[in-house]
Amino acid sequence: MHDLIRTNDPVLISFVESLMRDAGIGCMVADSGMSILEGSVGVIPRRILVDPEQATRARRIVIDAGLEIELRPWKDSDAAP
């Protein structure tokens, strides 16, 4: 899975999930349970993950929504943007 965004902001998570759903891109929010267990101090951010084959399109949607600063950097193993 491609690590698209890491955040503790529930509004941002919900918004990005909505963007992905509207675009027909499946996504998963990882580490939700860990974020709750650590007491919401913000030490363990939640991660929004998408299929690597949809990563370029998902990143473009996030950028078009004005949230480019929230994106995780590309890794060497990821496809080029």
N, CA, C and O atoms as CSV, one atom per row, in Angstrom:
chain,resi,resn,atom,element,x,y,z
A,1,MET,N,N,0.846,-1.187,0.000
A,1,MET,CA,C,0.000,0.000,0.000
A,1,MET,C,C,0.890,1.249,0.000
A,1,MET,O,O,1.989,1.247,0.555
A,2,HIS,N,N,0.400,2.285,-0.621
A,2,HIS,CA,C,1.121,3.557,-0.685
A,2,HIS,C,C,0.664,4.441,0.472
A,2,HIS,O,O,-0.529,4.685,0.649
A,3,ASP,N,N,1.614,4.910,1.244
A,3,ASP,CA,C,1.365,5.790,2.390
A,3,ASP,C,C,1.120,7.201,1.857
A,3,ASP,O,O,2.068,7.914,1.526
A,4,LEU,N,N,-0.144,7.604,1.774
A,4,LEU,CA,C,-0.520,8.876,1.163
A,4,LEU,C,C,-0.367,10.043,2.131
A,4,LEU,O,O,0.267,11.048,1.812
A,5,ILE,N,N,-0.958,9.897,3.327
A,5,ILE,CA,C,-0.961,10.974,4.327
A,5,ILE,C,C,-0.840,10.366,5.709
A,5,ILE,O,O,-1.357,9.277,5.961
A,6,ARG,N,N,-0.155,11.066,6.611
A,6,ARG,CA,C,-0.126,10.711,8.035
A,6,ARG,C,C,-0.589,11.929,8.812
A,6,ARG,O,O,-0.067,13.029,8.634
A,7,THR,N,N,-1.574,11.725,9.676
A,7,THR,CA,C,-2.119,12.843,10.440
A,7,THR,C,C,-2.912,12.338,11.635
A,7,THR,O,O,-3.319,11.177,11.678
A,8,ASN,N,N,-3.125,13.212,12.597
A,8,ASN,CA,C,-4.031,12.938,13.710
A,8,ASN,C,C,-5.305,13.776,13.592
A,8,ASN,O,O,-6.146,13.757,14.491
A,9,ASP,N,N,-5.446,14.499,12.502
A,9,ASP,CA,C,-6.591,15.381,12.291
A,9,ASP,C,C,-7.772,14.575,11.734
A,9,ASP,O,O,-7.751,14.179,10.569
A,10,PRO,N,N,-8.803,14.330,12.555
A,10,PRO,CA,C,-9.937,13.520,12.093
A,10,PRO,C,C,-10.716,14.173,10.952
A,10,PRO,O,O,-11.308,13.474,10.130
A,11,VAL,N,N,-10.722,15.490,10.896
A,11,VAL,CA,C,-11.422,16.180,9.809
A,11,VAL,C,C,-10.685,15.953,8.488
A,11,VAL,O,O,-11.312,15.689,7.462
A,12,LEU,N,N,-9.368,16.056,8.515
A,12,LEU,CA,C,-8.573,15.808,7.314
A,12,LEU,C,C,-8.735,14.369,6.845
A,12,LEU,O,O,-8.886,14.115,5.650
A,13,ILE,N,N,-8.704,13.434,7.777
A,13,ILE,CA,C,-8.874,12.021,7.426
A,13,ILE,C,C,-10.220,11.802,6.750
A,13,ILE,O,O,-10.297,11.148,5.710
A,14,SER,N,N,-11.268,12.343,7.333
A,14,SER,CA,C,-12.608,12.192,6.773
A,14,SER,C,C,-12.704,12.830,5.384
A,14,SER,O,O,-13.309,12.261,4.476
A,15,PHE,N,N,-12.111,13.999,5.228
A,15,PHE,CA,C,-12.157,14.702,3.948
A,15,PHE,C,C,-11.427,13.912,2.861
A,15,PHE,O,O,-11.942,13.757,1.753
A,16,VAL,N,N,-10.232,13.415,3.175
A,16,VAL,CA,C,-9.466,12.656,2.187
A,16,VAL,C,C,-10.178,11.345,1.852
A,16,VAL,O,O,-10.200,10.931,0.693
A,17,GLU,N,N,-10.761,10.691,2.860
A,17,GLU,CA,C,-11.545,9.478,2.588
A,17,GLU,C,C,-12.682,9.788,1.619
A,17,GLU,O,O,-12.952,9.011,0.703
A,18,SER,N,N,-13.342,10.919,1.824
A,18,SER,CA,C,-14.441,11.328,0.953
A,18,SER,C,C,-13.944,11.599,-0.471
A,18,SER,O,O,-14.583,11.197,-1.442
A,19,LEU,N,N,-12.806,12.281,-0.588
A,19,LEU,CA,C,-12.229,12.537,-1.909
A,19,LEU,C,C,-11.926,11.234,-2.639
A,19,LEU,O,O,-12.221,11.091,-3.825
A,20,MET,N,N,-11.338,10.293,-1.922
A,20,MET,CA,C,-10.983,9.005,-2.535
A,20,MET,C,C,-12.236,8.222,-2.933
A,20,MET,O,O,-12.297,7.643,-4.017
A,21,ARG,N,N,-13.225,8.212,-2.053
A,21,ARG,CA,C,-14.479,7.500,-2.337
A,21,ARG,C,C,-15.150,8.090,-3.579
A,21,ARG,O,O,-15.598,7.350,-4.455
A,22,ASP,N,N,-15.217,9.428,-3.653
A,22,ASP,CA,C,-15.846,10.084,-4.802
A,22,ASP,C,C,-15.107,9.792,-6.107
A,22,ASP,O,O,-15.711,9.778,-7.180
A,23,ALA,N,N,-13.795,9.559,-6.010
A,23,ALA,CA,C,-12.988,9.266,-7.197
A,23,ALA,C,C,-12.942,7.775,-7.517
A,23,ALA,O,O,-12.346,7.366,-8.514
A,24,GLY,N,N,-13.571,6.970,-6.670
A,24,GLY,CA,C,-13.562,5.530,-6.892
A,24,GLY,C,C,-12.250,4.861,-6.522
A,24,GLY,O,O,-11.932,3.784,-7.025
A,25,ILE,N,N,-11.489,5.501,-5.644
A,25,ILE,CA,C,-10.208,4.955,-5.195
A,25,ILE,C,C,-10.389,4.404,-3.790
A,25,ILE,O,O,-10.783,5.129,-2.877
A,26,GLY,N,N,-10.103,3.133,-3.623
A,26,GLY,CA,C,-10.192,2.531,-2.301
A,26,GLY,C,C,-9.054,3.013,-1.420
A,26,GLY,O,O,-7.919,3.149,-1.878
A,27,CYS,N,N,-9.355,3.269,-0.170
A,27,CYS,CA,C,-8.310,3.669,0.767
A,27,CYS,C,C,-8.573,3.011,2.115
A,27,CYS,O,O,-9.676,2.545,2.400
A,28,MET,N,N,-7.538,2.989,2.922
A,28,MET,CA,C,-7.629,2.387,4.248
A,28,MET,C,C,-6.970,3.331,5.244
A,28,MET,O,O,-5.914,3.899,4.965
A,29,VAL,N,N,-7.597,3.498,6.408
A,29,VAL,CA,C,-6.988,4.285,7.480
A,29,VAL,C,C,-6.336,3.303,8.441
A,29,VAL,O,O,-7.018,2.522,9.105
A,30,ALA,N,N,-5.021,3.350,8.509
A,30,ALA,CA,C,-4.262,2.451,9.374
A,30,ALA,C,C,-3.884,3.158,10.671
A,30,ALA,O,O,-3.791,4.384,10.722
A,31,ASP,N,N,-3.671,2.379,11.697
A,31,ASP,CA,C,-3.211,2.840,13.008
A,31,ASP,C,C,-4.273,3.595,13.802
A,31,ASP,O,O,-3.939,4.293,14.760
A,32,SER,N,N,-5.544,3.470,13.424
A,32,SER,CA,C,-6.603,4.131,14.196
A,32,SER,C,C,-6.646,3.607,15.619
A,32,SER,O,O,-6.777,4.379,16.569
A,33,GLY,N,N,-6.535,2.298,15.765
A,33,GLY,CA,C,-6.556,1.702,17.097
A,33,GLY,C,C,-5.385,2.148,17.944
A,33,GLY,O,O,-5.543,2.394,19.140
A,34,MET,N,N,-4.222,2.253,17.346
A,34,MET,CA,C,-3.035,2.683,18.084
A,34,MET,C,C,-3.167,4.132,18.519
A,34,MET,O,O,-2.741,4.490,19.617
A,35,SER,N,N,-3.753,4.972,17.671
A,35,SER,CA,C,-3.928,6.378,18.022
A,35,SER,C,C,-4.836,6.527,19.230
A,35,SER,O,O,-4.626,7.403,20.069
A,36,ILE,N,N,-5.846,5.669,19.317
A,36,ILE,CA,C,-6.770,5.713,20.451
A,36,ILE,C,C,-6.073,5.225,21.710
A,36,ILE,O,O,-6.232,5.815,22.779
A,37,LEU,N,N,-5.300,4.146,21.589
A,37,LEU,CA,C,-4.615,3.573,22.744
A,37,LEU,C,C,-3.602,4.514,23.364
A,37,LEU,O,O,-3.438,4.525,24.584
A,38,GLU,N,N,-2.919,5.306,22.548
A,38,GLU,CA,C,-1.887,6.170,23.095
A,38,GLU,C,C,-2.457,7.430,23.735
A,38,GLU,O,O,-1.694,8.271,24.211
A,39,GLY,N,N,-3.754,7.578,23.757
A,39,GLY,CA,C,-4.386,8.673,24.483
A,39,GLY,C,C,-4.532,9.962,23.713
A,39,GLY,O,O,-4.714,11.021,24.314
A,40,SER,N,N,-4.459,9.901,22.411
A,40,SER,CA,C,-4.642,11.071,21.550
A,40,SER,C,C,-3.645,12.187,21.839
A,40,SER,O,O,-3.963,13.365,21.675
A,41,VAL,N,N,-2.456,11.822,22.262
A,41,VAL,CA,C,-1.398,12.797,22.492
A,41,VAL,C,C,-0.813,13.247,21.160
A,41,VAL,O,O,-0.179,14.299,21.082
A,42,GLY,N,N,-1.018,12.473,20.136
A,42,GLY,CA,C,-0.518,12.821,18.817
A,42,GLY,C,C,0.803,12.168,18.472
A,42,GLY,O,O,1.447,12.542,17.492
A,43,VAL,N,N,1.210,11.195,19.271
A,43,VAL,CA,C,2.484,10.523,19.036
A,43,VAL,C,C,2.397,9.580,17.842
A,43,VAL,O,O,3.344,9.479,17.062
A,44,ILE,N,N,1.283,8.896,17.695
A,44,ILE,CA,C,1.119,7.918,16.615
A,44,ILE,C,C,0.055,8.430,15.643
A,44,ILE,O,O,-1.139,8.326,15.921
A,45,PRO,N,N,0.481,8.979,14.513
A,45,PRO,CA,C,-0.507,9.471,13.549
A,45,PRO,C,C,-1.194,8.331,12.811
A,45,PRO,O,O,-0.635,7.243,12.671
A,46,ARG,N,N,-2.387,8.585,12.347
A,46,ARG,CA,C,-3.096,7.637,11.487
A,46,ARG,C,C,-2.581,7.814,10.065
A,46,ARG,O,O,-2.194,8.911,9.663
A,47,ARG,N,N,-2.584,6.727,9.316
A,47,ARG,CA,C,-2.084,6.751,7.940
A,47,ARG,C,C,-3.212,6.441,6.973
A,47,ARG,O,O,-3.995,5.516,7.190
A,48,ILE,N,N,-3.288,7.215,5.915
A,48,ILE,CA,C,-4.228,6.930,4.838
A,48,ILE,C,C,-3.432,6.229,3.746
A,48,ILE,O,O,-2.482,6.784,3.193
A,49,LEU,N,N,-3.841,4.996,3.446
A,49,LEU,CA,C,-3.136,4.160,2.481
A,49,LEU,C,C,-4.000,3.926,1.249
A,49,LEU,O,O,-5.215,3.758,1.352
A,50,VAL,N,N,-3.362,3.916,0.086
A,50,VAL,CA,C,-4.056,3.609,-1.164
A,50,VAL,C,C,-3.249,2.562,-1.925
A,50,VAL,O,O,-2.063,2.363,-1.664
A,51,ASP,N,N,-3.910,1.901,-2.866
A,51,ASP,CA,C,-3.254,0.924,-3.731
A,51,ASP,C,C,-2.146,1.636,-4.515
A,51,ASP,O,O,-2.382,2.712,-5.063
A,52,PRO,N,N,-0.953,1.059,-4.578
A,52,PRO,CA,C,0.136,1.701,-5.320
A,52,PRO,C,C,-0.216,2.020,-6.776
A,52,PRO,O,O,0.285,2.994,-7.336
A,53,GLU,N,N,-1.071,1.207,-7.382
A,53,GLU,CA,C,-1.475,1.469,-8.766
A,53,GLU,C,C,-2.347,2.717,-8.889
A,53,GLU,O,O,-2.457,3.292,-9.972
A,54,GLN,N,N,-2.963,3.135,-7.793
A,54,GLN,CA,C,-3.814,4.327,-7.782
A,54,GLN,C,C,-3.121,5.528,-7.130
A,54,GLN,O,O,-3.715,6.599,-7.015
A,55,ALA,N,N,-1.865,5.350,-6.705
A,55,ALA,CA,C,-1.173,6.384,-5.929
A,55,ALA,C,C,-1.022,7.700,-6.686
A,55,ALA,O,O,-1.263,8.767,-6.120
A,56,THR,N,N,-0.631,7.639,-7.941
A,56,THR,CA,C,-0.441,8.872,-8.713
A,56,THR,C,C,-1.750,9.638,-8.817
A,56,THR,O,O,-1.781,10.853,-8.619
A,57,ARG,N,N,-2.817,8.939,-9.125
A,57,ARG,CA,C,-4.136,9.579,-9.241
A,57,ARG,C,C,-4.598,10.121,-7.891
A,57,ARG,O,O,-5.126,11.230,-7.816
A,58,ALA,N,N,-4.403,9.347,-6.827
A,58,ALA,CA,C,-4.805,9.781,-5.489
A,58,ALA,C,C,-4.037,11.033,-5.073
A,58,ALA,O,O,-4.616,11.962,-4.510
A,59,ARG,N,N,-2.737,11.055,-5.350
A,59,ARG,CA,C,-1.927,12.228,-5.012
A,59,ARG,C,C,-2.405,13.456,-5.785
A,59,ARG,O,O,-2.461,14.553,-5.229
A,60,ARG,N,N,-2.747,13.281,-7.052
A,60,ARG,CA,C,-3.232,14.402,-7.864
A,60,ARG,C,C,-4.530,14.958,-7.283
A,60,ARG,O,O,-4.723,16.173,-7.258
A,61,ILE,N,N,-5.408,14.096,-6.822
A,61,ILE,CA,C,-6.675,14.529,-6.231
A,61,ILE,C,C,-6.422,15.333,-4.959
A,61,ILE,O,O,-7.057,16.363,-4.736
A,62,VAL,N,N,-5.500,14.865,-4.130
A,62,VAL,CA,C,-5.164,15.579,-2.890
A,62,VAL,C,C,-4.553,16.945,-3.220
A,62,VAL,O,O,-4.882,17.944,-2.580
A,63,ILE,N,N,-3.674,16.988,-4.208
A,63,ILE,CA,C,-3.064,18.261,-4.621
A,63,ILE,C,C,-4.128,19.212,-5.149
A,63,ILE,O,O,-4.135,20.392,-4.798
A,64,ASP,N,N,-5.029,18.708,-5.991
A,64,ASP,CA,C,-6.102,19.541,-6.547
A,64,ASP,C,C,-7.024,20.087,-5.465
A,64,ASP,O,O,-7.647,21.133,-5.647
A,65,ALA,N,N,-7.111,19.380,-4.335
A,65,ALA,CA,C,-7.940,19.840,-3.215
A,65,ALA,C,C,-7.193,20.851,-2.342
A,65,ALA,O,O,-7.736,21.330,-1.346
A,66,GLY,N,N,-5.948,21.177,-2.711
A,66,GLY,CA,C,-5.185,22.169,-1.957
A,66,GLY,C,C,-4.494,21.617,-0.723
A,66,GLY,O,O,-4.149,22.371,0.187
A,67,LEU,N,N,-4.288,20.303,-0.684
A,67,LEU,CA,C,-3.708,19.669,0.501
A,67,LEU,C,C,-2.327,19.079,0.225
A,67,LEU,O,O,-1.916,18.125,0.885
A,68,GLU,N,N,-1.620,19.635,-0.737
A,68,GLU,CA,C,-0.316,19.091,-1.123
A,68,GLU,C,C,0.647,18.995,0.058
A,68,GLU,O,O,1.433,18.051,0.136
A,69,ILE,N,N,0.597,19.942,0.962
A,69,ILE,CA,C,1.507,19.952,2.109
A,69,ILE,C,C,1.305,18.741,3.021
A,69,ILE,O,O,2.206,18.378,3.778
A,70,GLU,N,N,0.136,18.118,2.952
A,70,GLU,CA,C,-0.167,16.962,3.799
A,70,GLU,C,C,0.383,15.648,3.238
A,70,GLU,O,O,0.458,14.656,3.962
A,71,LEU,N,N,0.766,15.629,1.966
A,71,LEU,CA,C,1.215,14.393,1.320
A,71,LEU,C,C,2.554,13.911,1.861
A,71,LEU,O,O,3.440,14.707,2.172
A,72,ARG,N,N,2.680,12.602,1.966
A,72,ARG,CA,C,3.955,11.981,2.316
A,72,ARG,C,C,4.866,12.047,1.096
A,72,ARG,O,O,4.376,12.017,-0.033
A,73,PRO,N,N,6.169,12.134,1.293
A,73,PRO,CA,C,7.070,12.134,0.133
A,73,PRO,C,C,7.061,10.786,-0.579
A,73,PRO,O,O,6.779,9.752,0.027
A,74,TRP,N,N,7.373,10.812,-1.868
A,74,TRP,CA,C,7.495,9.572,-2.642
A,74,TRP,C,C,8.702,8.812,-2.143
A,74,TRP,O,O,9.723,9.411,-1.805
A,75,LYS,N,N,8.593,7.489,-2.094
A,75,LYS,CA,C,9.723,6.623,-1.758
A,75,LYS,C,C,10.317,6.100,-3.055
A,75,LYS,O,O,9.668,6.144,-4.100
A,76,ASP,N,N,11.551,5.605,-2.993
A,76,ASP,CA,C,12.187,5.031,-4.185
A,76,ASP,C,C,11.367,3.884,-4.756
A,76,ASP,O,O,11.369,3.657,-5.966
A,77,SER,N,N,10.664,3.157,-3.884
A,77,SER,CA,C,9.884,2.005,-4.336
A,77,SER,C,C,8.547,2.401,-4.963
A,77,SER,O,O,7.888,1.567,-5.584
A,78,ASP,N,N,8.140,3.654,-4.810
A,78,ASP,CA,C,6.878,4.126,-5.385
A,78,ASP,C,C,7.083,4.515,-6.844
A,78,ASP,O,O,8.190,4.846,-7.270
A,79,ALA,N,N,6.003,4.467,-7.586
A,79,ALA,CA,C,6.054,4.940,-8.968
A,79,ALA,C,C,6.288,6.444,-8.960
A,79,ALA,O,O,5.890,7.126,-8.016
A,80,ALA,N,N,6.912,6.955,-9.972
A,80,ALA,CA,C,7.171,8.396,-10.049
A,80,ALA,C,C,5.866,9.153,-10.198
A,80,ALA,O,O,4.949,8.671,-10.864
A,81,PRO,N,N,5.761,10.330,-9.592
A,81,PRO,CA,C,4.524,11.114,-9.710
A,81,PRO,C,C,4.354,11.631,-11.052
A,81,PRO,O,O,3.367,12.313,-11.330
